[in-house]
Amino acid sequence: MIRNVDMNKRSVFTAVFLGLICLISILMIQYIWINKTIHAQKTEIMIQMKEDSLNISRFTQKVHEALSAVLNEISYTTKDSSDRYGAIRQIAPNMYYVEYQGDIEPLYLENILKREFYSTHITNDFQYALYNCFHDSVKYSNLIRFNVDSLYETTNIVIKHPLISFSSNSHYFAVFFPGMITHRVDDVEDIGSPWVFLFLVSILIITYLTYSVYVIIRQKKLSDIKTDFINNMTHELKTPIATIGLSSNTLLNDDFSHDSDRLRRYASIIYRENKRLESQVERVLNIAKMNKNSTPLKKSLFDVHEFILEAKETFDFNLEELGGELNIELGADKYCVFVDPVHIKNVIYNLLDNAVKYRKDDYLKITIRTRNDKRHLIIDICDNGVGIKKENIGLIFDKFYRVPTGNIHDVKGFGLGLYYVKTIVEQHGGMIQVKSIPDKGTTFSVFLPLRVKDLE
């Protein structure tokens, strides 16, 4: 039995340990994977930025060549012999200003731009604007697109770019390439750090592992409780069965024709042990079928003080043989409650039986007190027994649970009594509390609700 328990504990610890190893391994793999992904993304971004920078440089060079050719032709047409150094300026990655002398027609400028852009292999959509310093006016062209047939076509779209502004000193024309969209690294939208994803996944895995460990430990406790219940039940049922067997064997093999008293004694032993066996089996079956709100209650007005006096007479005889006493302190003013008398009697008997079972070798002293609060009749059952450890108090009302006593079966029972007590009290709308100090004693307090008219 002890060896099996140790093996079960080792199995649980092994499962928890393996779970932690799996969790750490998963987190490490995710950490390495995310680190490599981030590094690869940064490398790819740097390469792309270099390629974009190179492409922009090439594009800028082509535009300068094309615009220089356009300016040369305009100067030849207008017979402008002025210095053209610095006449072409780039004010944005996709916008250029060109200063010229004289006066030109927009359509003429458009044709020259198309021809020169085509010859320098510029296939980007573009738009131009003409500034006349004499009239201080700007004329915008429509957007010109490069189609699949390698031809430029004029659309009906007009874009008035906010950066296009001219001074009033010279003639200018501006060329704008709307398809050349440029972004700074800071402008790239942040889609969220992968570390947030790792954090959320880690929380999910840790929650799952914690819940799994909780379920495993709870199932192990339930398994231990059921195993202990089966062992106790086997021990409790074995005793009356063995007694009945021995008495029956004696009746079969001995001659009792001249000893009727002895015959009657063995028959009474068989009858008493049979009743004991029947009572134990019936109690197990009743508790097994009991669920909340499923036990029918036949309520009537019940005098608790009267019953306590009867219970004292019953227990006084047994306590004299065991070496103990039962004292009562009936301090409640309202002691009649509307309950099921049979079940409430069983509740009090169960608590008194527990006080007797878990006594010390010293003189046993049990006290029953009654008192009232604003809404309840309170029954306190106190003893000076072995007490209950703090870690076990929260479990004593669980079905099949018994306070551990090792492998010694000196305390009889199935671990169903207190479960029954709590269930019945709660079905009556009451509650039960327990206070205990190891080696000093335990006090159970049963709160039974008073009738509404008794509260007035």
Secondary structure, DSSP 8 states (H G I E B T S, - for coil): -HHHHHHHHHHHHHHHHHHHHHHHHHHHHHHHHHHHHHHHHHHHHHHHHHHHHHHHHHHHHHHHHHHHHHHHHHHHHHT--S--TT-EEEEETTEEEEEE-S---HHHHHHHHHHHHHHTT--S-BEEEEEETTTTEEEE---EEE-TTS-EEE-S-----TT----SSSEEEEEE-TT-----GGGS-----HHHHHHHHHHHHHHHHHHHHHHHHHHHHHHHHHHHHHHHHHHHHHHHHHHHHHHHHHHHHS--TT-HHHHHHHHHHHHHHHHHHHHHHHHHHHHHH--TTTS----EEEEHHHHHHHHHHHHHHHHHHHTEEEEEEE--S--EEEE-HHHHHHHHHHHHHHHHHT--SS-EEEEEEEEE-SSEEEEEEEE-SS---HHHHTTTTSTT-----TT---S---S-HHHHHHHHHHHTT-EEEEEEETTTEEEEEEEEE--HHHH-
